């Protein structure tokens, strides 16, 4: 049974996703790099882990519908799909997505082509979900991941995230395409704003997930210790 707290986290993730994907923000994000970064940070670093913490796979497995639970169990037995949820694989996917959407031709295309921008949004959400799935608690995992490895992974990911924000914020030349009607000065201003959002908010959000993983580790150690005490008595 999924707890009420985890249900709230899941619905919060869905609500934030609707705000970022429906309405004025996605239209602004194609033309305005600041809003583009708001979508990026929101989807990849906040919404994806909130959905993971909401235990959607745990809930699907407990579904009263045999079709839903059977589908999830079948996907869970797929050898190739299971490999995606190794923590090192998720780390690589997340890092590749981070680099590709900021320092490659894909980054330029995402600022000038709405279809490419939609592709980036899927990459943010799916890449984030795959990365956070084995390092945050709440769902059955195909591979046992030690708690110290979870915390270490989250600490390690903070570096490329914050450095990406730093390069965007401190750069003195445009690192992405801008609409033809926009001046370079305006483009630089937006790049600096977007970089500041990722630099500051990325660190804050990462600290929350690290604290969550550390708390899970502490609670697990307490449970193991209490279990050993009961066994000895």
VEXDREN-2710 file (C-alpha; in Angstrom, 1 decimal):
% VEXDREN-2710
k/r/px/py/pz
1/UNK/0.0/0.0/0.0
2/UNK/1.4/3.4/-1.0
3/UNK/1.4/5.9/1.8
4/UNK/-0.6/9.1/1.7
5/UNK/2.6/11.1/1.8
6/UNK/3.9/9.3/-1.3
7/UNK/0.6/9.8/-3.1
8/UNK/0.8/13.6/-2.3
9/UNK/4.4/13.7/-3.8
10/UNK/3.1/12.0/-7.0
11/UNK/0.2/14.3/-7.4
12/UNK/2.5/17.3/-6.7
13/UNK/4.8/16.1/-9.5
14/UNK/1.9/15.7/-11.9
15/UNK/0.6/19.2/-11.0
16/UNK/4.0/20.8/-11.6
17/UNK/4.3/19.0/-14.9
18/UNK/1.0/20.4/-16.1
19/UNK/2.1/23.9/-15.1
20/UNK/5.3/23.5/-17.1
21/UNK/3.9/21.6/-20.1
22/UNK/0.5/23.2/-20.6
23/UNK/-0.3/26.9/-21.0
24/UNK/2.0/29.9/-21.6
25/UNK/5.3/28.5/-20.2
26/UNK/6.0/25.9/-23.1
27/UNK/5.3/28.6/-25.7
28/UNK/7.7/31.1/-23.9
29/UNK/10.3/28.4/-23.5
30/UNK/10.9/28.1/-27.2
31/UNK/11.7/31.8/-27.5
32/UNK/13.0/32.6/-24.0
33/UNK/16.0/30.8/-22.6
34/UNK/15.1/31.6/-19.0
35/UNK/11.8/29.8/-19.3
36/UNK/13.6/27.0/-21.2
37/UNK/15.8/26.5/-18.1
38/UNK/12.8/26.7/-15.8
39/UNK/11.3/23.7/-17.7
40/UNK/14.6/21.9/-17.7
41/UNK/15.3/22.2/-13.9
42/UNK/11.6/21.6/-13.1
43/UNK/11.2/18.4/-15.3
44/UNK/14.6/16.8/-14.9
45/UNK/15.5/17.7/-11.3
46/UNK/12.2/18.2/-9.5
47/UNK/9.3/16.6/-11.2
48/UNK/11.0/13.3/-12.2
49/UNK/12.2/12.5/-8.7
50/UNK/8.8/13.5/-7.2
51/UNK/7.2/11.0/-9.6
52/UNK/9.7/8.3/-8.5
53/UNK/9.0/9.1/-4.8
54/UNK/5.3/8.8/-5.5
55/UNK/5.9/5.0/-6.0
56/UNK/4.0/4.6/-9.3
57/UNK/5.5/1.2/-10.1
58/UNK/4.6/-0.1/-6.6
59/UNK/1.1/1.2/-7.1
60/UNK/0.8/-0.4/-10.6
61/UNK/2.0/-3.8/-9.3
62/UNK/-0.7/-3.6/-6.6
63/UNK/-3.4/-2.6/-9.1
64/UNK/-6.7/-4.5/-9.0
65/UNK/-6.5/-4.7/-12.8
66/UNK/-4.7/-7.8/-13.9
67/UNK/-3.9/-6.1/-17.2
68/UNK/-2.1/-3.2/-15.5
69/UNK/-0.2/-5.4/-13.0
70/UNK/0.6/-8.0/-15.6
71/UNK/1.9/-5.4/-18.0
72/UNK/4.2/-3.9/-15.4
73/UNK/5.5/-7.4/-14.3
74/UNK/6.1/-8.3/-18.0
75/UNK/8.1/-5.1/-18.6
76/UNK/10.0/-5.8/-15.4
77/UNK/11.2/-9.1/-16.8
78/UNK/12.5/-7.5/-20.0
79/UNK/16.3/-7.9/-19.8
80/UNK/17.1/-4.8/-21.9
81/UNK/14.7/-2.6/-20.0
82/UNK/16.0/-3.8/-16.6
83/UNK/19.5/-2.6/-17.6
84/UNK/18.3/1.0/-17.8
85/UNK/17.7/1.0/-14.1
86/UNK/21.3/0.1/-13.1
87/UNK/22.4/3.3/-11.2
88/UNK/25.5/3.7/-13.4
89/UNK/23.4/3.4/-16.6
90/UNK/20.9/6.0/-15.3
91/UNK/23.8/8.3/-14.3
92/UNK/25.2/8.1/-17.8
93/UNK/21.8/8.8/-19.4
94/UNK/21.2/11.8/-17.2
95/UNK/24.7/13.2/-17.8
96/UNK/24.4/12.6/-21.6
97/UNK/21.0/14.4/-21.6
98/UNK/22.4/17.3/-19.6
99/UNK/25.3/17.8/-22.1
100/UNK/23.3/17.2/-25.2
101/UNK/20.6/19.7/-24.3
102/UNK/23.0/22.5/-23.5
103/UNK/26.3/22.0/-25.4
104/UNK/25.4/20.4/-28.7
105/UNK/23.5/21.2/-31.9
106/UNK/20.4/19.8/-30.2
107/UNK/20.5/22.7/-27.7
108/UNK/20.4/25.2/-30.6
109/UNK/17.6/23.3/-32.4
110/UNK/15.6/23.2/-29.2
111/UNK/15.5/27.0/-29.1
112/UNK/14.4/27.5/-32.7
113/UNK/12.3/24.4/-33.5
114/UNK/9.2/23.6/-31.4
115/UNK/9.2/19.9/-32.4
116/UNK/12.8/19.5/-31.2
117/UNK/11.9/21.4/-28.0
118/UNK/9.1/18.8/-27.3
119/UNK/11.7/16.0/-27.8
120/UNK/13.9/17.8/-25.2
121/UNK/11.1/17.8/-22.8
122/UNK/10.6/14.1/-23.1
123/UNK/14.4/13.6/-22.7
124/UNK/14.3/15.7/-19.5
125/UNK/11.5/13.8/-17.9
126/UNK/12.4/10.2/-19.0
127/UNK/16.2/10.7/-18.4
128/UNK/15.4/12.1/-14.9
129/UNK/13.0/9.3/-14.0
130/UNK/15.5/6.6/-15.1
131/UNK/18.3/8.3/-13.1
132/UNK/16.4/8.8/-9.9
133/UNK/14.5/5.5/-9.9
134/UNK/17.3/3.3/-8.4
135/UNK/18.7/6.0/-6.1
136/UNK/15.5/7.2/-4.4
137/UNK/13.3/4.9/-2.3
138/UNK/9.7/4.0/-3.1
139/UNK/9.7/1.4/-5.9
140/UNK/10.8/-2.2/-6.5
141/UNK/14.2/-2.2/-8.2
142/UNK/15.7/-4.9/-10.4
143/UNK/19.1/-4.4/-8.8
144/UNK/20.1/-3.9/-5.2
145/UNK/21.8/-0.5/-4.8
146/UNK/23.7/0.1/-1.5
147/UNK/22.6/3.3/0.3
148/UNK/26.1/4.7/0.3
149/UNK/26.1/4.3/-3.5
150/UNK/22.8/6.2/-3.8
151/UNK/24.1/9.1/-1.7
152/UNK/27.4/9.2/-3.6
153/UNK/25.6/9.2/-7.0
154/UNK/23.5/12.2/-6.0
155/UNK/26.5/14.1/-4.7
156/UNK/28.4/13.3/-7.9
157/UNK/25.6/14.5/-10.2
158/UNK/25.5/17.8/-8.4
159/UNK/28.9/18.7/-10.0
160/UNK/27.9/18.6/-13.7
161/UNK/24.5/20.2/-13.0
162/UNK/26.0/23.2/-11.1
163/UNK/28.9/23.5/-13.5
164/UNK/26.4/23.7/-16.4
165/UNK/24.6/26.5/-14.7
166/UNK/27.9/28.2/-13.9
167/UNK/29.1/28.1/-17.5
168/UNK/25.8/29.5/-18.7
169/UNK/25.8/32.2/-16.0
170/UNK/29.4/33.3/-16.3
171/UNK/29.9/32.9/-20.1
172/UNK/30.7/36.0/-22.2
173/UNK/29.4/34.5/-25.4
174/UNK/26.2/32.9/-26.5
175/UNK/26.2/29.1/-26.0
176/UNK/22.8/28.6/-27.7
177/UNK/20.8/29.8/-30.7
178/UNK/18.5/32.7/-30.2
179/UNK/15.4/33.9/-32.3
180/UNK/16.4/36.0/-35.3
181/UNK/14.5/39.0/-33.9
182/UNK/16.4/38.9/-30.6
183/UNK/19.5/41.0/-30.0
184/UNK/22.7/39.4/-28.8
185/UNK/22.5/41.5/-25.6
186/UNK/19.0/40.2/-24.8
187/UNK/20.2/36.7/-25.6
188/UNK/23.1/37.0/-23.2
189/UNK/20.9/38.4/-20.5
190/UNK/18.5/35.4/-20.8
191/UNK/21.5/33.0/-20.8
192/UNK/22.8/34.5/-17.6
193/UNK/19.4/34.3/-16.0
194/UNK/18.8/30.7/-17.1
195/UNK/22.3/29.8/-15.9
196/UNK/21.6/31.4/-12.5
197/UNK/18.4/29.4/-12.2
198/UNK/20.1/26.1/-12.8
199/UNK/23.1/26.9/-10.7
200/UNK/21.2/28.0/-7.6
201/UNK/18.0/26.0/-7.9
202/UNK/19.9/22.9/-9.0
203/UNK/22.0/23.0/-5.8
204/UNK/19.0/23.5/-3.6
205/UNK/16.9/20.8/-5.1
206/UNK/19.9/18.4/-5.2
207/UNK/20.4/19.0/-1.5
208/UNK/16.9/17.9/-0.8
209/UNK/17.3/14.6/-2.6
210/UNK/20.6/14.0/-0.9
211/UNK/19.1/14.6/2.5
212/UNK/16.2/12.2/1.5
213/UNK/18.7/9.5/0.5
214/UNK/20.8/10.0/3.7
215/UNK/17.6/9.8/5.8
216/UNK/16.6/6.5/4.0
217/UNK/20.2/5.2/4.8
218/UNK/19.9/6.1/8.5
219/UNK/16.4/4.5/8.8
220/UNK/17.7/1.4/7.1
221/UNK/20.6/1.2/9.5
222/UNK/18.3/1.6/12.5
223/UNK/16.0/-1.1/11.2
224/UNK/19.0/-3.5/10.7
225/UNK/20.3/-2.7/14.2
226/UNK/16.9/-3.2/15.8
227/UNK/16.5/-6.5/13.9
228/UNK/19.9/-7.7/15.2
229/UNK/19.0/-6.7/18.8
230/UNK/15.7/-8.6/18.6
231/UNK/17.5/-11.7/17.2
232/UNK/20.1/-11.7/19.9
233/UNK/17.4/-11.5/22.6
END
